[in-house]
Amino acid sequence: MTSSSMAVPDGAPLHAGPAQCVLDARAQLGEGALWSLRHQALWWVDILSHRLFRWRPADGEARCWQFEEEVSAVAERRDGTGLMLALRRGMAHFDPEARGSQPVYLHRPADEPASNRFNDGRCDQHGRFWAGSMDFDARQPTGHLYCYDEAGRCERLLLGLRVTNGPAWSLDGRRMYVNDTVGRHVLACEVDPTSGPCVPLRPWLTFGAGDGHPDGMTVDAQGRLWIAHWGGGCVSAHDPDTGEELDRIPVPASQVTHCAFGGEDLRTLFITTARVGLDADALRREPLAGGVFAVPMNVAGLPAHAFGASA
């Protein structure tokens, strides 16, 4: 699908207004934005504070779950039995409605170094939960990508990245994007419906030094790739064929971490940010760092895929 076929009616920009802070959360490392159609609410996490959040815009209801270790990604389960989480050491199941419930690990990869933790993740259209790992200090190229399915099988793609973010997929599911955040590359590979990703991944888009680093990302209903810029203070939209930048949304926080379409019509872009590593002067310049932002959009997103095979 080309950018000309994805034009917004009447030549309007892709976004309809500025980024507004809807939650002054002051998160150390906000991440994992995911819109729940079931709850009409936004799931998100603060990785370094070990907390999972759910916020409902309609009435402002906010809930928080405190864990004993890092939580970095969330996906709903198709059968309604709680959530899939990426925790420090792997994939887990968590029931947020059960009083006193704690996450239960489903899979912990044996070959992950002790100095690694899990990072970004999401489900694909087949209901498999993908999550990437990274060196905790973002120095060693020990991060890989894992795919966990409903049968309990887990496969690993050897990437050797310092920080892994994503993945995201084209509308037809035949291309996968993964971010090499430290290297400033958006990587891509073709996906065979039978055998899976055709590795190795290749550089598909490279960020310039002034653009920061590609972090979390999502795809809209017309296939455009929306990427959060860590250190770049914005979210950008890209043509899925050429990588051409189609739109840029400034965010009043430099460390932009993730984005997800949500709201009743999936025409709000929710954006998470971080304040970790910012000194006192930077925080004075960015008082909303670590907040969750919302942007009204002229384009719609897609419902998030849930874990588990469809009936």
N, C-alpha and C positions, 0 to 999 in steps of 0.2 A: 504494500500500500504506500503510495507516494504522498509527499507533503501536500501536493496540489489537491489530492482527493480528500485531505483531512482539513481543508479550509473551514474556518468557523463562519457561519452565515453572516452576511453583511460586512465582512471584513473585520469583525470585532476581535480584540485580543483574546488569547486563550483564558487569561484570568480576568475577573470582573471587578477587582478591587484590591486594596493593599492587604498585606498580612497583619492581622490584629491578634494580640495576645488574648487568648480566652482562658488560660490557666497560668497564673504567675507561680509556677511550681518550683522554680529554682532547683531543678533537678541537676545532679552532678553529671549524669550521662543519660539524658532522656533518649529513648529509642523505641523500636518495635511497634510503631503506630499500626493499628488494625481496626477497621470499622466493623462492628457487629450489627448485621441486619436483625438478628434475633433480639438483641437488647436495645437497638437504636442508640448505640453508645460506642465510645472510642476506648479500646484497650491500648495501653502503652506501658512502658517500663522505665525505671531508673536503674540501670545496670549496677552501678557502683553502690547504690543505697539498698540493693537487694529487694526492691519493691515493684509490685505489679499494681497497676491502676485501671479503673474503669470509670469513665466520665460520660454522663448522659446530658447532651446539650439542652434537650427540651425542658428539663426542670432543674438542671445543675447538680443532680445527684452524683456524688463522687464516692467511690469506695477504694480502699487500699489494702493490699495483702503484703505482709512483711515476711521475707524468707531468710534462711540462714546463709545463703550464698547468692552469687550473681544470677540474675534472670535477664535474658537478653532478647528473647523473641517469643511470640505467642501466636497460636492458631486455635480456632474453635474446632471441636470435633463434630463431624456430620451427624452422629447419632445423639447429640445433645448431652453427652456424658462429660461435661467439663471441657478442659483445654489441653492442648499440647504446648509444652514450654521447652525452650532451650535454656538449660541451666549451665553452671560452670563446666560440668564434665560430660554433658550429653543431653539426650531427649528425655522428657518426663511427662507424666500425666498429672493433672491437678484439677480438683473439683472445687471451684470457688464458693459453691453454695453449701458445702458440708462444713459444719461448725468445727473449727479446730483442725481442718484438713491441712496437710502438708504435701508438697509434690512427691511423687513416687517415680524413681528413675525407671525408664523402660530400656534404655540402651546407653552404655558408657563405652566409647571406643577404647580398646585396650592399648592402642599405639600412640595415643595422644600424650605429648610431654606434660609433665607436672606443671611446667611454666605456661601452658596454654590455658585458654578458656574459650567457651563457645561465644559466638557473637550473633550476627543477624540471621534471620531465617524466615521461611514462609512455606505454604503448601502450593503444590502445582495443581494443574487441572485434573490429575489422576488421584488426588487426595493423598499424595506422599508429602511428608514433612522434610524440607531441606533446611540444613543449618550449617554455617561455616564456623571454623575455629580460627584462633589467632594467638600469637604470642602476647601474653598479658602486657608486656612493655612495648609491644609493636616494633621489636628490634630483630627478632629471628624469623626466617622464612619457614615457619612450621605450621602455617594455617592451611587447612584442607576443607573440602566441602563434603557433607554427608547427606544421604537420602534414606529416610526411615519410612517403611510402609506399614500398612495395617496388619500384615502377617508377622511383623516383628523382624523383618529382614532389614539390614542396614548396609548400604554400599558407600564406598569412599572414592571421591575423585581427588587424585594427588595434584595439588596446585602449588604448594610451596610458597605461600604468600605470608607477608607479615600481618596484614589485616584483611580478612575476607568479609565483604558485604554483599547483600543481595541473597538469593538470586531473583531475577524476574524473567518473564517469558513473553515471546511474541504472541499475538492473538491466536495463531494456529498451533501454538505450542512447539513449533519446529525450530525455534532458536532460543537459546538461554543466554542471559546476560549475568555476569558476576563482576563485582568491583574489586580490583586490586587497589585498595584505598591508598596505601603508602606510595605505590608506584604511579599513582594518578591515572591509571588505566581503567576503562570499562572494557572487560573482556567479553567475548562472545564465542559460541560454538553452535553448530547445528545439532538438532536432537532427532534421532531416529525413533519412530513410535514403538518399535520393537526392542531395540538394543539400548536405547537411551542416548545420552550426550556423546557426541563424537569429539573426544578430546585429542590433543590439547586445545585449550581455549586460546584464541588469538586476540591481540589488541584490536578493539573496534573503535574506540574513541579515547583520546588522551587529553587530559585537562592541562591548560597552561598554568604557569606558576602563580599567576594572579587569581586563578579561579578556585584555589583550594584543592581539596581532595574529594573524589566521588565516594559518597557514603550510601545510605539507604536509598531505595528507589521503588517506583511503582509504574504501572502501565495503565493508560486511560482506555476508554471504550473504543478508541480508534487506533490504538496501538502505539501511540507516542510514549516515549520513555521519559519519566520525570525523575530527576536525580537531585538529591540533597548534596550541597557543597560544604563539607567540613572545612572551616577556615575561610570560606568564600562568601558566607552570609547571604545565600540565596538558594533557590530551587530552579533548575532549568529543565526545559522540555526539548526533546530531540526526535527528529524523524527516525523511525525504526529501520529504514533502509540505508540512509546516507549518514546519519549521525548529525545532520545539520541542526543547529540550535534554532528553535521555533519560538521560544518565549523564555523569559527570566523573571522570577518573582523575588525582589529583595526582601530579606528578613532582618529585623533589627537585633540580630544575634549572629555572631560570626560562625559559631560552631553548629551548623545545621546538620542534623543526623538522619532524619527519616521523614517520609511523607506518605500519606494514604488518603484516597478519596473516601468521603463519607457524607453524612447527612441523609435526609429522607430521599432525595433524588440523586445522591452520589455526586453532587455538584459543589461540594466544599472540600478543599484540600487542607487536611490537617498536617501540621509540621511540628516535629519535636526538635529540641535543641539541647545544648549542654553548657555547663559552666566550668567543668573540670579543667584545670590548668590555666585558667584566667586569673591574672593577678589583680590587686585592688584597683589599679588604674583602669585596667580593661573592664572590670565589673562596673566601675563608675560610668564608663562609656556605654556599657551594655547592661543596663539594670534589669532587662527582661531575659537575659541569658538563662537557659534552663527552663524557659517557659514553653507552653504548647500554643501554637498559632493556628489561625484558621483563615483561609482565603476563599472568597466566593469565586466560582469558576463559570466560564461560558461553555465548558466541556464537561462531560460526565466521566466518572470512573467506572470500574467494574466491581462486582461483589467479590470479596475475598474468598478464595478457595478454602474449603474445610478439609480436615483430616479424615480419611476413610473413603473407601470406594463408594461411588454413587450406586443407587439401587438399579 
